[in-house]
Amino acid sequence: MTRSLDLDAIGAGLPVAAHGDEITTALDTGRAVIVAPPGTGKTTFVPPLVASRYSGRVIVTQPRRVAARAAARRLSTLTRTRPGDIASHTVRGESTTTRDTRVEFVTTGVLLRRLMRDPDLTGVDAVILDEVHERHLDADLVVAMVCEVAKLRDDLTVVAMSATVDSSGWASLLGGDELAPVVEVPSALHELEIEWAPASGSPVDSRGVTREFLRHVGNVTVEALDHHPDGSALVFVPGAREVDHVVADLRSRLEGVEVVGLSGSMSASEQDHALSDPGYVRRVIVSTAVAESSLTVPGVSLVVDSGLSREPRLDRGRGMTGLVTVRESRASATQRAGRAARLGPGVAVRCLRAQDWSGMAADPAPEVDHADLVASLLSLAVWGCPRGEGMALPTPLPQDRVAEAEEELRELGAVDSQGRVTERGRQLATVPVDPRLARALADGAPIVGSRRCAEIVAMLGLDDGQVDLVGQWRQLRTGRHPDAKTWRREADRLARLTDDLPATDITDDDAVATVVSLARPGWIARSRGEGSSSYLLAGGTGVDLPRDCPPGLLGQPWLAVARTSRITSGALIRAAVPLSESAALDAGAAMLATETTVTWDGGKARGRRVSRLGAIELSSTPVQPGRAEARRAVLETVRSRGLKVVGLSKDAEYLRCRLALAHRVLGDPWPDVSEEALLSRAEEWLDLDSLAAGRGSDATSGLRGLLGWQESARLDEVLPERITVPSGSRIRIDYPEPGSDAAPVLAVKLQECFGWTDGPTICDGRVRVVLHLLSPARRPLAVTDDLASFWANAYPMVRAENRGRYSKHPWPEDPLTAIPTKRTNRAVGNS
């Protein structure tokens, strides 16, 4: 039986309800963008408005579990129905959905996995994407996938909603060729007063948010409650640990005021209590960013904003996305402050300096800009669009990080070399955790037992800085760890996802090592030498143990690394456990490879058969390389290192200089012998077999082989090695280096050129050879390519300067009639 929806009762007092007709008109196109600030009621009113048009289900996405749960409960209250009758929620490990549900509130992660199971969204008539401005990576993928489904299903309505968003950009994204209609609902805020209360020191140090700053937040809250005695207060801090700290601080200092916490890590009952109407009791709710939007927090007229936000970033220390503390954006600060003025005039106190405002980012950065992409790429591969190619993603995936993440998926056996999903990858994608942890859960349970494996995987998902992983696990088990409750809930959930396999007799240390290595096979590490503190990861990175590492790690040949940190000189291992070689090979089986490598360094080509675990060399055996492999190694080396590795003989270099001049002056068909050109044709002129055998190569013959038969026959005519001068001497020409614009040079004694007026030319008369006229001691006297001018103008001065210095050699007044000679006066006279 389909229940009717009383939209008047649901929308009573909500500003967005006044725009119901405008929204309805927009929905007629099947696409709509709704921009409505917090407090206008979009999350409460728009979903039932959309549902009233259809008989099928309406799915509404929320960025957080607490928001999905609260929105469903709110709509059930307004329709006076039980959860699941009209409104329901589905979040990780929890659902109130029934066959009768009309509006289902889900997290984006839940819808992402549902799309992979059921790409047609069977039984769903509309999808409402709420709070799209937060730009979580899962949400971006869901948007692109839903848009693709809508292209195939004309009956599927898609709506994007946000408090602050680029409406034109989203209208284009949803509408495709035709812009989707946009409905803008004005703000419903009352008068809001902003106050500034900066702390004296930095709020964050290397360990996180400082205790001094949290104490400051508590002080500001106490003072603000005194100055503004009406209504409840909402205090924003970055994370769950800060919530617990400030709650404990305020409870010790406030009387007659109920202090409660609100975060995504709390139980459903704790969250429900924080969001319930306190009646006449004044309350302080200390919350993470979950209360920024999509939630109604009753009775609030005062907001204290720490100015900090916890956002996902690629945590290179753990090799996956983690949460880091950053300065909030102006958009987030505006939304937080607006919570104080929903019901009436309010006050927002920011723990910042007023002058800090202009330096804050306008909007939160899209998660895709800095997040780990491994899980997203697996989702896209399952969807059938490896790397998101061709999809309408709000922000394209950064290709440099795509390649790195895809390599990790190949190590897990989740995708093939083309990025397409494997059957193994489909199985991992069904587990709602990071694919690395999913792999560890699936493969580790049979080795260590389901429960123990689930506990270790849940531990690896925590943001914790402990070095001793086994010790951390024991702390969690006994409840002495601050995250024990959260960890236990996650371990229980993961245990239910595996077959009930009994614990094996493997020790706790080996159990942790096995699961860690299965989660991060690329971080399996082997020592670089006995007793060394330096290790090589299977992924190829060098890492070192810190000086203060636990004694049980130093000297271990193999380690399973769970966390690293970057330092100026490289990387340090921050959490690891000893690992057996057999466990390392089992965990990294997808990275095991045996290959024959052939190298050549100018000597003889050498082959080795190498077994590897990723970048870690396990064994190496000399082998005789095959002819093709040896030739390929020579060719690759020559092309990467240049002609210098070949060691061209002087004759080959001289021939190359001659040919370079011919190509420069005469062009084709004289060959280009520049280094780039010769490297591209190396297999044509180099004897690769001879080089591979270590015998060198007759490069002179090879270079001659580049000539056509006509050019080969005319080589000595066009590019002579030597020129006969008037004295009868045959003197070698110095040709310029390839790539030079210089002219060829003939260095000859001046006395050997008496009577010579024209000077030599080459290259079919196109190039004049420059004469370097030398003294009898072969020192340069003049440089010319015009002998007639030299004899007439420069020679008399040269004669006057040198006849006394070289008196034994002829210096005639008329050089044009003198006998050319390379001998002294006496030798000339005697002859």
C-alpha positions in Angstrom: 0.0 0.0 0.0 1.5 3.4 -1.1 1.1 6.0 1.6 0.3 9.6 0.5 2.6 12.4 1.5 1.2 15.5 3.1 3.6 18.0 1.7 1.9 20.9 3.5 2.6 19.4 6.8 6.1 18.3 5.9 7.0 21.8 4.6 5.3 23.8 7.3 7.7 26.6 8.3 10.4 25.6 5.8 11.5 28.4 3.4 12.1 25.9 0.6 8.4 24.9 0.6 7.6 28.3 -0.8 9.5 27.3 -3.9 7.6 24.0 -4.3 6.0 24.9 -7.6 9.3 26.2 -9.1 11.0 22.9 -8.1 8.1 20.9 -9.5 8.4 22.7 -12.9 12.2 22.0 -12.9 11.6 18.3 -12.2 9.5 18.0 -15.3 12.8 18.1 -17.3 14.2 15.1 -15.3 17.1 17.1 -14.1 17.4 19.9 -11.5 19.9 21.8 -9.4 18.7 23.3 -6.1 20.8 25.8 -4.3 19.5 26.4 -0.7 21.5 27.5 2.3 21.4 25.6 5.6 18.2 26.0 7.5 15.9 26.4 4.5 14.8 22.7 4.8 15.9 21.3 1.4 16.9 17.9 2.8 13.6 17.6 4.6 11.2 18.9 1.9 12.6 18.1 -1.5 12.9 14.3 -1.2 9.1 13.8 -0.3 8.2 16.4 -3.0 10.1 14.3 -5.6 8.7 11.1 -4.2 5.1 12.4 -4.5 5.6 12.3 -8.3 6.6 8.6 -8.6 5.6 5.2 -7.4 9.2 3.9 -7.2 11.8 4.7 -4.6 13.7 8.0 -4.3 17.3 7.7 -3.1 18.9 10.6 -1.3 22.7 10.7 -0.8 24.3 12.2 2.3 28.1 12.7 2.8 27.9 11.3 6.4 26.2 8.4 8.2 24.9 10.6 11.0 23.3 12.9 8.4 21.6 10.1 6.6 20.2 8.6 9.8 19.0 12.0 11.1 17.3 13.0 7.8 15.4 9.7 7.7 14.4 10.0 11.3 13.2 13.6 10.8 11.1 12.7 7.8 9.6 9.7 9.7 8.7 12.1 12.5 7.0 14.6 10.2 5.0 11.9 8.4 4.2 10.2 11.8 5.4 6.8 10.5 7.8 4.2 11.7 11.3 4.1 10.2 11.1 2.2 6.9 7.4 2.9 6.2 8.0 6.0 4.2 11.6 7.1 5.1 14.5 4.9 5.9 18.3 5.1 6.0 21.0 2.8 4.9 24.6 3.3 6.1 27.5 1.0 6.5 26.4 -2.0 8.6 22.9 -0.6 9.3 19.6 -0.2 7.5 15.9 0.5 8.3 14.7 0.1 4.7 11.7 -2.1 3.9 9.6 -2.9 0.8 7.4 0.1 1.5 10.2 2.7 1.8 9.5 5.6 -0.5 12.6 7.8 0.4 15.8 6.1 1.3 18.7 8.2 2.7 22.1 6.7 2.1 25.7 7.6 2.2 27.5 8.1 -1.1 29.6 5.1 -0.3 26.5 2.9 0.0 25.1 4.1 -3.3 28.5 3.6 -5.0 28.5 0.0 -4.0 24.9 -0.4 -5.0 25.5 1.0 -8.5 28.3 -1.6 -9.0 25.9 -4.4 -8.0 22.9 -3.0 -9.9 23.9 -0.5 -12.6 20.3 0.0 -13.7 19.2 1.1 -10.1 16.2 -1.2 -10.4 13.1 0.1 -8.7 14.5 3.6 -8.3 12.7 6.5 -9.9 14.9 9.4 -8.7 18.3 10.1 -7.2 18.9 13.2 -5.1 22.5 14.1 -4.6 22.6 16.3 -1.5 25.4 18.5 -0.3 27.4 18.1 -3.6 29.5 21.1 -2.7 31.5 19.0 -0.2 33.2 17.3 -3.2 34.0 14.0 -1.5 35.6 11.6 -4.0 32.9 8.9 -3.6 30.3 11.6 -4.3 32.1 12.6 -7.5 32.1 9.0 -8.7 28.4 8.6 -7.9 27.5 11.8 -9.8 29.3 10.5 -12.9 27.8 7.1 -12.7 24.3 8.3 -12.0 24.6 10.6 -15.0 25.5 7.6 -17.2 22.6 5.6 -15.9 20.2 8.6 -16.6 21.4 8.6 -20.2 20.2 5.0 -20.6 17.1 5.5 -18.5 14.9 8.4 -19.6 12.6 7.8 -16.6 15.3 8.4 -14.0 15.2 11.9 -12.4 18.4 13.3 -11.1 18.6 16.3 -8.7 21.7 17.9 -7.2 21.3 20.0 -4.0 23.8 22.1 -2.1 24.1 25.1 0.2 26.8 26.8 -1.8 27.7 25.5 -5.3 28.7 26.5 -8.8 25.1 26.2 -10.1 26.0 26.7 -13.8 28.7 24.1 -13.7 26.4 21.5 -12.1 23.6 22.4 -14.4 25.9 21.6 -17.3 27.1 18.4 -15.7 23.6 17.1 -15.1 22.0 18.4 -18.2 24.6 17.5 -20.8 23.8 19.3 -24.0 20.9 21.3 -22.4 21.5 23.0 -19.0 19.5 21.6 -16.2 17.1 24.2 -14.6 18.4 25.8 -11.4 16.2 26.8 -8.4 17.8 29.1 -5.9 16.3 29.5 -2.4 17.3 32.6 -0.5 18.9 32.4 3.0 16.5 32.1 5.9 19.0 33.3 8.5 18.1 35.8 11.2 20.5 38.5 12.3 24.0 37.0 13.0 26.7 38.6 15.1 30.3 37.5 14.4 33.0 37.7 17.2 36.7 36.9 17.0 38.6 35.1 19.8 42.1 34.1 18.5 44.4 31.9 20.5 47.8 33.1 21.5 49.8 30.2 20.0 49.5 27.9 17.0 46.6 25.6 17.3 48.5 22.7 15.7 51.9 21.2 16.2 53.6 18.1 14.8 51.5 15.8 17.0 48.1 17.4 16.0 45.8 19.9 17.7 47.5 21.1 20.9 46.0 20.8 24.3 46.5 24.5 24.9 44.3 25.3 21.9 41.6 22.9 23.0 41.7 24.6 26.4 41.3 27.9 24.6 38.2 26.6 22.8 36.8 25.6 26.2 37.5 29.0 27.7 35.9 30.8 24.7 32.8 28.6 25.1 32.5 29.2 28.8 32.8 33.0 28.4 30.4 33.0 25.4 27.8 31.1 27.5 28.1 33.7 30.2 27.7 36.7 27.8 24.9 35.1 25.8 22.7 33.3 28.4 19.9 32.2 26.0 19.8 29.0 23.9 22.2 26.1 23.4 25.7 26.3 22.0 27.3 24.3 19.1 31.1 24.0 19.3 33.0 22.9 16.2 36.3 21.0 16.6 38.1 19.0 13.9 37.8 15.4 15.0 36.4 12.8 17.4 39.4 12.9 19.8 39.1 16.7 20.1 35.3 16.2 20.7 36.1 13.9 23.6 38.7 16.2 25.1 36.6 19.4 25.0 33.5 17.5 26.3 35.4 16.3 29.3 36.9 19.8 29.9 33.5 21.6 29.7 31.7 19.0 31.9 34.3 19.7 34.6 33.7 23.5 34.4 29.9 24.0 33.7 27.1 23.5 36.1 23.5 23.2 35.0 24.4 22.7 31.4 24.3 19.4 29.6 27.5 18.8 27.5 27.3 16.1 24.8 29.5 15.1 21.9 28.6 14.5 18.2 30.9 12.7 15.7 30.7 10.0 13.1 32.5 7.5 15.3 29.9 7.6 18.0 27.1 5.0 18.3 23.7 5.6 16.8 22.1 6.1 20.2 24.8 8.7 21.2 24.2 10.6 18.0 20.4 10.5 18.4 20.7 11.9 21.9 22.9 14.8 20.7 20.4 15.7 18.0 17.3 15.3 20.2 15.3 18.3 21.5 16.7 19.0 25.0 13.5 20.7 26.0 14.2 23.4 28.6 17.7 22.1 29.4 20.5 24.3 28.1 23.0 22.2 26.2 26.5 22.4 24.6 27.0 20.1 21.6 30.7 19.6 20.8 30.7 18.4 17.2 32.9 17.6 14.2 32.0 18.9 10.8 29.1 16.5 10.7 26.9 19.3 12.1 27.9 21.8 9.3 25.0 20.8 7.0 22.2 18.3 6.5 21.5 18.1 10.3 19.0 20.0 12.5 20.6 20.7 15.9 17.7 22.0 18.0 17.8 25.1 20.1 21.2 26.5 19.0 21.8 30.2 19.1 25.5 30.3 19.8 28.3 28.8 17.7 31.9 28.5 18.8 34.1 27.6 15.8 37.7 26.4 16.3 38.4 27.3 12.7 39.9 23.8 12.1 38.7 21.0 9.9 39.7 17.4 9.5 39.9 16.5 5.8 41.0 13.4 3.9 44.4 13.6 2.4 46.7 11.0 0.9 48.6 9.8 3.9 51.9 8.7 2.4 53.0 7.3 5.7 50.2 4.6 5.5 49.9 4.6 1.7 46.2 5.4 1.9 43.8 8.2 2.6 43.9 9.5 6.1 42.5 12.5 7.9 44.6 15.6 8.5 43.9 18.8 10.4 43.7 22.0 8.2 42.3 25.5 8.3 38.7 25.4 7.3 37.5 27.3 4.2 35.4 30.4 4.3 32.4 28.5 2.9 32.6 26.0 5.9 33.0 28.8 8.4 29.9 30.5 6.9 27.9 27.4 7.2 29.0 26.7 10.8 28.2 30.3 11.8 24.8 30.1 10.1 23.8 27.4 12.6 23.4 30.1 15.2 20.8 32.1 13.3 18.3 29.5 12.1 15.7 30.0 14.8 16.4 33.7 15.7 19.2 36.1 16.2 22.5 34.4 17.0 26.2 34.8 17.7 29.1 33.0 16.2 32.5 33.2 17.9 35.5 32.2 15.7 38.8 31.2 17.3 40.6 33.2 14.7 41.9 36.6 14.0 39.7 38.8 11.9 42.6 39.4 9.5 43.0 35.6 8.9 39.7 35.6 7.0 41.0 36.9 3.7 43.8 34.3 3.6 41.4 31.3 4.0 40.4 29.2 1.0 37.1 30.2 -0.5 35.8 26.6 -0.7 37.0 23.2 0.5 39.4 21.6 -2.1 37.9 18.7 -4.0 39.0 15.5 -2.4 40.2 14.2 -5.7 43.0 16.7 -5.6 44.8 15.1 -2.7 43.2 11.7 -1.9 44.4 8.2 -2.5 42.9 6.9 -5.7 43.2 3.1 -5.2 39.6 2.5 -4.1 38.1 4.9 -6.6 40.0 3.3 -9.5 38.7 -0.1 -8.5 35.2 1.2 -8.4 35.6 2.7 -11.9 37.1 -0.6 -13.2 34.1 -2.5 -11.8 31.8 0.1 -13.5 33.5 -0.7 -16.8 35.3 2.7 -17.2 39.0 2.1 -16.2 40.6 5.4 -15.0 37.2 7.2 -15.4 38.0 7.7 -19.1 35.0 9.3 -20.9 33.0 9.9 -17.7 31.5 13.2 -16.7 33.5 13.6 -13.5 33.2 17.0 -11.7 37.0 17.1 -11.6 39.2 14.8 -13.8 41.4 12.3 -12.0 45.0 13.5 -11.8 46.8 11.2 -14.2 50.2 11.2 -12.4 48.5 9.6 -9.4 46.3 7.3 -11.4 49.3 5.4 -12.8 50.7 4.9 -9.3 47.3 3.8 -7.8 46.6 1.4 -10.7 50.0 -0.3 -10.1 49.0 -1.0 -6.6 45.7 -2.6 -7.8 47.7 -4.8 -10.2 49.9 -5.9 -7.2 46.6 -6.9 -5.4 45.5 -8.8 -8.5 42.4 -6.5 -8.8 43.0 -5.2 -12.3 44.9 -6.3 -15.4 47.5 -4.5 -17.4 44.8 -2.4 -19.1 43.2 -1.4 -15.9 40.2 -3.7 -16.4 38.8 -5.4 -13.3 39.6 -9.0 -12.7 37.3 -11.5 -10.9 39.5 -11.0 -7.9 38.9 -7.2 -8.1 35.1 -7.7 -8.2 35.3 -9.8 -5.0 37.4 -7.1 -3.2 35.0 -4.3 -4.3 32.2 -6.0 -2.5 33.9 -5.4 0.9 33.2 -1.9 2.1 36.8 -1.0 3.1 39.9 0.1 1.3 40.8 -2.6 -1.3 44.2 -3.2 0.4 42.4 -4.0 3.6 39.8 -6.0 1.8 42.5 -8.2 0.3 44.1 -8.7 3.7 40.7 -9.7 5.1 39.9 -12.2 2.3 43.4 -13.8 2.2 44.3 -13.5 5.8 41.2 -15.1 7.4 42.2 -18.7 6.3 45.7 -18.2 7.6 45.1 -16.6 11.0 41.4 -17.1 11.6 38.4 -14.8 10.7 38.1 -13.0 14.1 41.8 -12.3 14.5 42.1 -11.2 10.9 39.1 -8.8 11.3 40.6 -7.3 14.4 44.0 -6.7 12.7 42.4 -5.2 9.6 40.2 -2.9 11.8 43.4 -1.8 13.6 45.2 -1.0 10.4 42.3 1.3 9.4 42.8 3.5 12.5 44.7 6.7 12.3 47.2 5.8 15.0 50.9 6.6 15.4 52.0 3.6 17.4 55.1 1.8 16.3 54.4 -1.5 18.1 51.5 -3.0 16.1 51.2 -6.1 18.2 51.2 -4.0 21.4 48.5 -1.7 19.8 46.4 -4.8 19.1 46.7 -6.0 22.6 45.7 -2.5 24.0 42.6 -2.5 21.7 41.6 -5.9 22.9 41.8 -4.9 26.6 39.9 -1.7 26.0 42.9 0.5 27.2 43.2 2.2 23.8 41.2 5.4 23.2 39.8 4.1 20.0 38.8 0.7 21.5 35.1 1.2 21.1 35.3 2.3 17.5 37.8 -0.5 16.7 35.6 -3.2 18.2 32.5 -2.1 16.2 34.5 -2.2 13.0 36.1 -5.6 13.9 32.6 -7.0 14.6 31.4 -5.8 11.2 34.4 -7.1 9.3 34.1 -10.5 11.0 30.6 -10.8 9.8 31.8 -10.3 6.2 34.0 -13.4 6.3 33.4 -17.1 6.7 33.6 -18.2 10.3 37.1 -19.7 10.1 38.7 -20.7 13.4 41.9 -19.2 14.8 45.0 -21.1 13.8 48.1 -21.8 15.9 50.0 -18.9 14.3 51.4 -16.5 16.9 50.1 -13.0 17.4 53.3 -11.5 15.9 53.1 -13.7 12.8 49.4 -13.0 12.5 50.0 -9.3 12.4 52.9 -9.7 10.0 50.8 -11.8 7.7 47.9 -9.4 7.5 50.0 -6.3 7.2 52.0 -7.9 4.3 48.7 -8.9 2.6 47.3 -5.4 2.9 50.5 -3.7 1.7 52.5 -6.2 -0.5 54.3 -3.2 -2.1 55.7 -2.4 1.4 57.2 -5.8 2.1 60.8 -4.9 2.9 64.1 -6.8 2.8 67.3 -5.7 4.5 70.0 -4.4 2.2 72.6 -6.4 4.2 73.0 -8.5 7.3 72.4 -6.3 10.4 71.7 -3.3 8.2 69.0 -0.7 9.2 68.4 0.1 5.6 65.7 -1.7 3.6 64.3 -1.9 0.1 60.5 -2.0 -0.3 59.1 -4.3 -2.9 57.6 -1.2 -4.5 61.1 0.1 -5.1 61.5 2.7 -2.4 64.5 2.7 0.0 63.6 3.1 3.7 65.4 3.1 7.0 64.7 2.0 10.5 64.8 5.0 12.9 67.4 5.0 15.6 64.8 4.5 18.4 63.1 1.6 16.6 62.0 -1.4 18.7 64.9 -3.8 19.3 62.8 -6.6 17.7 63.0 -5.0 14.3 66.7 -4.2 14.0 68.6 -6.9 12.0 65.5 -8.7 10.7 66.0 -9.8 7.1 62.3 -9.2 6.2 59.7 -6.8 7.5 56.0 -6.2 6.9 55.8 -2.4 6.9 52.5 -0.7 7.9 53.5 3.0 8.1 56.3 5.2 6.9 57.2 8.9 7.1 59.1 11.1 4.7 62.2 12.9 5.9 64.7 15.2 4.1 67.1 12.3 3.3 64.5 9.7 2.4 61.9 7.7 4.3 61.7 6.1 7.7 59.8 3.0 8.8 57.3 4.0 11.5 55.5 0.8 12.1 56.5 -2.7 11.0 56.7 -6.3 12.2 59.2 -9.1 11.4 58.1 -11.2 8.5 59.3 -14.7 7.3 60.5 -15.0 3.8 57.9 -17.6 2.9 55.1 -15.3 4.2 56.6 -12.4 2.1 56.6 -14.5 -1.0 53.0 -15.7 -0.4 51.7 -12.2 0.3 53.6 -10.7 -2.7 52.8 -13.5 -5.1 51.4 -11.1 -7.7 54.7 -9.3 -7.8 56.9 -12.4 -8.3 58.6 -12.5 -11.6 61.5 -14.2 -13.3 63.1 -12.4 -16.2 66.3 -12.6 -18.2 68.1 -9.3 -18.4 70.8 -8.5 -20.9 73.1 -5.5 -20.4 75.9 -4.0 -22.4 78.2 -1.2 -21.3 80.6 -1.0 -24.2 82.2 -4.4 -23.5 80.6 -7.7 -24.0 76.8 -8.2 -23.7 76.0 -10.2 -20.5 72.8 -12.0 -19.5 71.4 -12.8 -16.1 68.3 -14.6 -15.1 66.8 -12.7 -12.2 64.0 -13.6 -9.8 62.3 -10.7 -8.1 59.6 -9.8 -5.6 58.7 -6.4 -7.1 62.0 -4.4 -6.9 63.6 -6.9 -4.5 66.0 -9.2 -6.2 65.7 -12.7 -4.8 68.3 -14.5 -7.0 70.5 -13.9 -10.0 72.2 -16.4 -12.3 74.5 -15.7 -15.3 73.1 -17.0 -18.7 74.3 -16.8 -22.3 72.2 -14.0 -23.9 70.4 -14.8 -27.2 71.5 -12.9 -30.4 68.3 -10.8 -30.5 68.4 -9.9 -26.8 72.2 -9.0 -27.1 71.6 -6.8 -30.2 68.7 -5.1 -28.4 70.8 -4.4 -25.3 73.5 -2.8 -27.5 71.0 -0.7 -29.3 69.2 0.5 -26.2 72.5 1.4 -24.5 73.8 3.3 -27.5 70.5 5.2 -27.8 70.4 6.1 -24.1 74.1 6.9 -23.6 75.0 8.3 -27.0 77.8 7.7 -29.5 80.5 8.0 -26.9 79.7 4.5 -25.7 80.6 3.1 -29.1 84.0 4.7 -29.1 84.3 5.9 -32.7 87.8 5.6 -34.1 89.7 8.7 -35.4 89.1 7.6 -38.9 85.3 7.2 -38.3 85.1 10.6 -36.6 87.0 12.2 -39.5 84.7 10.6 -42.1 81.7 11.8 -40.0 83.0 15.4 -40.1 83.4 15.2 -43.9 79.9 13.8 -44.4 78.4 16.4 -42.0 79.8 19.2 -44.2 78.4 17.6 -47.4 75.0 17.3 -45.8 75.1 20.9 -44.6 76.1 22.3 -48.0 74.7 19.9 -50.6 71.8 18.3 -48.6 70.2 15.0 -49.6 71.2 12.4 -50.7 74.3 13.1 -48.6 73.3 11.5 -45.2 72.5 13.4 -42.0 75.2 12.3 -39.5 74.2 14.3 -36.5 74.2 12.3 -33.3 70.4 12.3 -33.2 70.2 11.0 -36.8 72.9 8.4 -36.3 71.3 7.1 -33.1 67.9 6.7 -34.9 69.6 4.6 -37.7 72.1 2.8 -35.4 71.2 -0.6 -36.6 72.0 0.4 -40.2 75.6 1.4 -39.7 76.7 -0.3 -36.5 77.8 -3.9 -36.4 75.6 -4.8 -33.4 76.8 -8.4 -33.3 80.4 -7.4 -33.1 79.7 -4.9 -30.4 77.7 -7.4 -28.4 80.6 -9.9 -28.6 83.1 -7.3 -27.4 85.0 -7.0 -30.6 84.0 -3.3 -31.4 82.6 -2.1 -34.6 84.1 -0.9 -37.9 82.1 2.4 -37.8 84.1 3.8 -40.7 82.7 1.1 -43.1 79.3 1.5 -41.5 79.2 5.2 -42.1 80.3 4.7 -45.7 77.4 2.3 -46.0 75.0 5.1 -45.5 76.1 6.6 -48.9 74.4 5.8 -52.1 76.7 4.3 -54.8 77.0 7.6 -56.7 77.9 9.5 -53.5 80.3 6.8 -52.5 82.1 7.0 -55.8 82.4 10.8 -55.6 83.3 11.0 -51.9 87.0 11.8 -52.4 86.3 14.2 -55.2 83.7 16.2 -53.3 85.2 15.8 -49.8 88.9 15.1 -50.3 91.0 14.1 -47.3 94.1 16.0 -48.6 94.8 18.9 -50.9 98.1 19.2 -52.9 99.6 22.6 -52.4 102.1 24.3 -54.8 105.1 22.9 -53.0 103.8 19.4 -53.9 102.9 18.5 -50.3 99.6 16.7 -49.7 98.1 18.3 -46.6 95.1 16.9 -44.7 92.0 19.2 -44.4 90.6 19.8 -41.0 86.8 19.4 -41.3 84.5 21.1 -38.8 82.7 19.1 -36.1 79.1 18.0 -37.1 76.6 20.7 -36.2 79.2 23.5 -36.6 78.9 26.3 -39.1 82.7 26.7 -39.4 84.6 26.3 -42.7 87.1 23.6 -43.4 90.7 24.5 -42.6 94.0 23.8 -44.4 97.0 24.5 -42.1 100.1 25.0 -44.4 103.4 26.7 -44.2 103.4 30.1 -46.0 106.5 29.3 -48.1 104.6 26.3 -49.6 102.0 28.6 -51.1 104.2 31.0 -53.2 102.6 31.6 -56.5 99.2 30.3 -55.4 96.5 32.9 -55.9 93.2 31.1 -56.2 93.1 28.9 -53.0 91.3 25.5 -52.7 87.6 24.8 -52.9 85.6 21.6 -52.1 82.0 20.4 -52.3 81.8 21.0 -56.1 83.3 24.4 -55.7 80.7 25.7 -53.2 83.0 25.8 -50.1 86.3 27.8 -49.9 88.8 26.2 -47.6 90.2 28.6 -45.2 94.1 28.7 -45.2 95.9 29.0 -41.9 99.3 30.2 -43.1 102.0 29.0 -40.8 105.6 30.2 -40.0 108.5 27.7 -40.4 107.9 26.9 -36.8 104.3 26.1 -37.6 103.0 29.1 -35.7 100.0 30.9 -37.3 100.9 34.0 -39.3 97.6 34.7 -41.1 94.2 33.3 -41.8 92.6 33.8 -45.2 90.4 32.4 -47.9 91.6 35.0 -50.5 95.3 34.5 -51.3 95.5 37.1 -54.0 94.5 39.8 -51.5 96.8 38.4 -48.8 99.9 38.6 -51.1 99.1 42.1 -52.2 98.1 43.6 -48.9 99.2 41.6 -45.8 102.3 39.8 -47.0 104.7 42.7 -47.0 104.0 43.3 -43.3 104.2 39.6 -42.4 107.6 39.5 -44.3 109.0 42.5 -42.5 108.0 41.0 -39.1 109.4 37.5 -39.7 112.3 37.6 -42.1 114.8 38.4 -39.3 113.3 35.7 -37.0 113.3 33.0 -39.7 116.4 34.2 -41.7 117.2 30.7 -42.9 113.8 30.5 -44.8 112.9 32.3 -48.0 111.0 35.6 -47.7 111.0 36.9 -51.3 109.7 40.4 -52.2 107.6 38.9 -54.9 105.9 35.8 -53.6 103.9 35.3 -56.8 107.1 34.5 -58.8 109.0 32.7 -56.0 109.4 28.9 -56.0 107.1 27.3 -53.4 109.1 25.2 -50.9 109.1 23.6 -47.5 112.9 23.8 -47.2 115.4 26.4 -46.0 117.3 28.8 -48.2 120.4 26.5 -48.2 118.3 23.5 -49.1 116.7 25.4 -51.9 120.1 26.7 -53.2 121.6 23.3 -53.0 118.8 21.8 -55.0 
